[in-house]
């Protein structure tokens, strides 16, 4: 907490009205009205203790007001001795950045960029990062890259700039080959916190796994655990390094494994998959007893989703195959507020909109990319169309079913069809995000849906030995342990259904996502929508109007009335 929970006396004036007026000016996009309010916030009359309380109040405000105005207040000590003109300019830049961020969140990227370009230069790092987002959304990637490069050339590059650059290179499949990135990440991680720190560490660990850098990976163990990096990720990195280097060169990983085991034991429900990765790592390090102990831990927490991997690991390390699994009861997935759960574990739920038509959305939990339920729900409700949400807690791309129907996909398809019938839904379409796009196509065809909409979705699964499609191969290996999908490639099946509508939205500058989409171009009723950037979560830059346009175009092609 930055300040006391109760409000202190503020003199002269009361911060409450100031905040209300500030928010009002932001709503009305009135920079002239913002300036005197910003000046009053940064003025010497707001002493340190009072600004701490004000900063806490600002954090409670929505729509990004917090970040920019807090940037002014964080420098309150310097502001007390600054000339009023300097305070005024700094406040103007901060509030201009807020206004630009809000315009960007509404999809008004050109207006946001114009607002930033009108601010006095040089722009501070937060404003420049916002400018990068606008340039990327407008398809001006070369300019955005130049801004990022300049920021990252500083002796202490802004953490946000390093994160943005690392993410961009990750989706462009260039993270492990850019020589600047390891050093930039190493300098940024100690200065980062929260989710930003977690993202930077994940990117650095990806490089460690690709380059077999065991020393750096071991040094990142404690920071990673503190930042909330899942132990499963750390177990996988350790195993990849050992497989690449052999046990003689993996001494740093060997020393870190006991700490990783302790972190898993401290979890209330550690994933069996993490213990299995540890078992294989111990075995590769010629420690069969530790491998057997990790296998026993996995068997104690495994369920049906882990059975094939458990059996395979036991055979690999020469241990008896567990006869039965513990199969602990799963906690239900959280319901969306106001929705109706159609199966006990919450893996299938409905927003309650009746009218005979619904879109079935496949949420991708493989990388925790949650479906953007609110804007999707709103866009469909405005057309009188319901939304059914399917969630894949087993992280198997729905290929072997979902929820209580795992691992039988045909049972899952039948249960989904029966649930739609109970809700009086006669016409269906599907939508899938990221890896959920594969399920949208597969289940859409099985359900007799009119079509599928994919947002950075998969049209085929990358085979484990496909060097052009490295991302997602770990997931495919998990899928194959249970049984081969039917089929790997959905394109021939789609060709057999020429009336099936396909809308594919994808980032033009992300090679893997683009490859998955453009191979559908010759289908009779396929439409491709390339976005001029590399962000995998292609919907990130969408405004409410963009959602309406995308959903509306899809429903129109299906022939569903407005």
C-alpha positions, 0 to 999 in steps of 0.5 A: 500500500502506498498510503493510509486507507483513510483519506487525510485532510488536503489543503488547499482544496479537496482532491476528490473534486480534482479527481472527478474533474480530471476524469471528466476532462479525460472523458471529454478529451479536453486537454486545455481543461486537464492542464490546470488540474494536473498543475494543481496535483503536481503543485507544492501544496500537495505534500508527500503524504497527501500525494501518496494517498492521491496516488492510491486513489488514482490506481483505483480509477479505470482506463489507464488514468493511473499510469500516466498521472502516477508518473507525474506524482512519482517525481513529487520530490523533484517537482517541489523544486521545479519551476512551474513551467517544467511541472506544467509541461511534465503534467501535460505530457503525462496526461496526453499519454493517458488520453492517447492510451484511451484513444488506442484502447478504443481502436482510434490509433490514428487519433492517439498517434496525433495526440502523442506527436503534438506533445512537446519532445523529447517524449518520456519512455511511457509515451514512446511505448504508447507511440510504438503500439499506435504505429504497430496497430497502423501497420507502420512496423518499421517506424515502431521498430526504430523507436524500440531500437532507440529506446533499447540502445540506452545504457538502462533501457526502459523495462517496458521497451525491452518487454515489447521488443522481446514479445515482438521478436518472439511472435516473429520467431526471431527471439533466439537469434537476435544477439541484442536480446539476452543482454537487454533482458539481463539488464531489465529483469532486476528492474522489473516487477509483477507481470512484466518481470514474469514475461521478461523471465519467460523470454530469457528462459526460452533463450536458455532452453534454445542455447542450452545456457544452464548457468543463466537458467539456474541463476533465474530459478529464484527470481522466476519462482518469486515472479510467479513463473509456473514451475512446470515451465522451469521443469521443461527448461531444465529438461531441454537443457539437459537433453541438449548438453548431456549430464556433464555440462548440466551441473548448474541445472543439477544443483537447481533441481532440489529447489525446483522439487521443493517449489512443486511440493509447496504447491497445493496441487502441483501438475503431474506434468511437471513431476514427469518432466523432472523424472525424465530430467533426473533420469537423463542426469543418471539419477534413477532413484530421484527419477523414481521419486518424481514419478511417484509424485506424478502418479499421486496427482495424475488424472486421465489427461496425464495417464499416457505420459505417466505410462511412457515416462515409467517405461522410459526410466525402467520403472513399473507402470502405475496400475491406477491413477489417483484422479483427484477431483478437479475444482470447477472452473470459475463461471462467467458472471450471469452465465449458466454452466451446462456441465458440472465442472464448468467447462461448458457454459452459456450466456443465456441468450435465446433465439435459436442461434449461437456461436460456440467459442473455444477458449485456449488455455494452453498458453493462458490466452483467455477468450475476450468474453466481454467484447465478443459477448456484446457483439453477439448480443447486439445481433441477438446471437447467443454464446456458448463457451468451451474451456479446455482444462486438459490443455489438449486443444480439445482434440481428445474431448474436454471436461468430463468427456476427456479423453473421448472426443466423440462423446464430447461432440455428442454432449455439446450437440445435446447441450445446444439442443437443450438450449433450443439452439438450432443454428451454430457457428464456431470461433477459436482463439490461437490453438482454439482455432483448430477446435473451432474448425474440427468441432464446427465440421462435426456439429454441422455448423455454418462456419468457423472464425479463427483469430490467430488460429491453427488449421493444422497441427505442427508435427513434432519434427517440423522445423518450420513450426517450432511453436506448439510442438510440446503441446502436440507431443502431449496430444500424441501420447493419448492418440493421434488426432483425426486428422493432423491437417484439416485442409482436406476435410475443409475441401470436402465441405465447400459451403463451410464459411471460414474467416481467418484473422491473423497478424501478417508479420508473424510467420507461423500465424500467417502460414496457418491462415494463408493455406486456407485461401483457396477454399470457396468460402474462406476470407482472410484478414491480415493485420499489419503487425506481428502480435499473436493475440490479433484481437488486442488492438480491436476496439468495440467497433472492430469486434462488431465489424468482424463478428457482423461480417462473419454472421452476414456471410453465414446468412444470419439476419441482423 
